[in-house]
Amino acid sequence: MPNAKSLPFGELLTDGHFLPVAQLKQKFDALSNNDQRLIFSCGSGVTACILALAAQVSGRDNVTVYDGSWTEWGANEKYPVVK
């Protein structure tokens, strides 16, 4: 997906719980500015929800989950794929 960035959801957790809010904020700030719309995807849409929730917990309000995720995007040749 063009302009996609990788943030494995496991990097937002410690002992099965979200990192403290300040640390979550640092993770998202490293990838985007605070006003940027964030669209989360993964293989099938499930773990993207963890990322979206963590973003909201960190104070991001413009958050979307692309529930079709890579399964839908990669299967349709009309969508661009960056290699």
Contacts in CASP RR format, 6 or more apart in sequence:
PFRMAT RR
TARGET T0000
AUTHOR 0000-0000-0000
METHOD contacts of the structure
MODEL  1
MPNAKSLPFGELLTDGHFLPVAQLKQKFDALSNNDQRLIFSCGSGVTACI
LALAAQVSGRDNVTVYDGSWTEWGANEKYPVVK
1 41 0 8 1.000
1 70 0 8 1.000
1 73 0 8 1.000
1 79 0 8 1.000
1 80 0 8 1.000
1 81 0 8 1.000
1 82 0 8 1.000
2 80 0 8 1.000
2 82 0 8 1.000
4 41 0 8 1.000
4 82 0 8 1.000
5 31 0 8 1.000
5 32 0 8 1.000
7 27 0 8 1.000
7 28 0 8 1.000
7 31 0 8 1.000
7 51 0 8 1.000
9 42 0 8 1.000
9 47 0 8 1.000
9 50 0 8 1.000
9 51 0 8 1.000
9 54 0 8 1.000
11 27 0 8 1.000
12 18 0 8 1.000
12 19 0 8 1.000
12 24 0 8 1.000
12 27 0 8 1.000
12 50 0 8 1.000
12 51 0 8 1.000
12 54 0 8 1.000
13 19 0 8 1.000
18 24 0 8 1.000
18 54 0 8 1.000
18 57 0 8 1.000
19 27 0 8 1.000
21 57 0 8 1.000
21 58 0 8 1.000
21 59 0 8 1.000
24 54 0 8 1.000
24 55 0 8 1.000
24 57 0 8 1.000
24 58 0 8 1.000
25 58 0 8 1.000
25 59 0 8 1.000
27 54 0 8 1.000
27 58 0 8 1.000
28 38 0 8 1.000
28 54 0 8 1.000
28 55 0 8 1.000
28 58 0 8 1.000
28 60 0 8 1.000
32 38 0 8 1.000
34 60 0 8 1.000
35 62 0 8 1.000
36 62 0 8 1.000
37 62 0 8 1.000
37 63 0 8 1.000
37 64 0 8 1.000
38 52 0 8 1.000
38 55 0 8 1.000
38 60 0 8 1.000
38 62 0 8 1.000
38 63 0 8 1.000
38 64 0 8 1.000
39 64 0 8 1.000
39 65 0 8 1.000
39 66 0 8 1.000
40 48 0 8 1.000
40 49 0 8 1.000
40 51 0 8 1.000
40 52 0 8 1.000
40 55 0 8 1.000
40 63 0 8 1.000
40 64 0 8 1.000
40 65 0 8 1.000
40 66 0 8 1.000
41 48 0 8 1.000
41 65 0 8 1.000
41 66 0 8 1.000
41 68 0 8 1.000
41 69 0 8 1.000
41 70 0 8 1.000
41 73 0 8 1.000
42 48 0 8 1.000
42 51 0 8 1.000
42 69 0 8 1.000
42 70 0 8 1.000
43 69 0 8 1.000
43 70 0 8 1.000
43 71 0 8 1.000
44 68 0 8 1.000
44 69 0 8 1.000
44 70 0 8 1.000
44 71 0 8 1.000
45 65 0 8 1.000
45 66 0 8 1.000
45 67 0 8 1.000
45 68 0 8 1.000
45 69 0 8 1.000
45 71 0 8 1.000
48 65 0 8 1.000
48 66 0 8 1.000
48 67 0 8 1.000
48 69 0 8 1.000
49 65 0 8 1.000
52 63 0 8 1.000
52 64 0 8 1.000
52 65 0 8 1.000
55 63 0 8 1.000
56 63 0 8 1.000
66 73 0 8 1.000
73 79 0 8 1.000
73 81 0 8 1.000
74 81 0 8 1.000
END
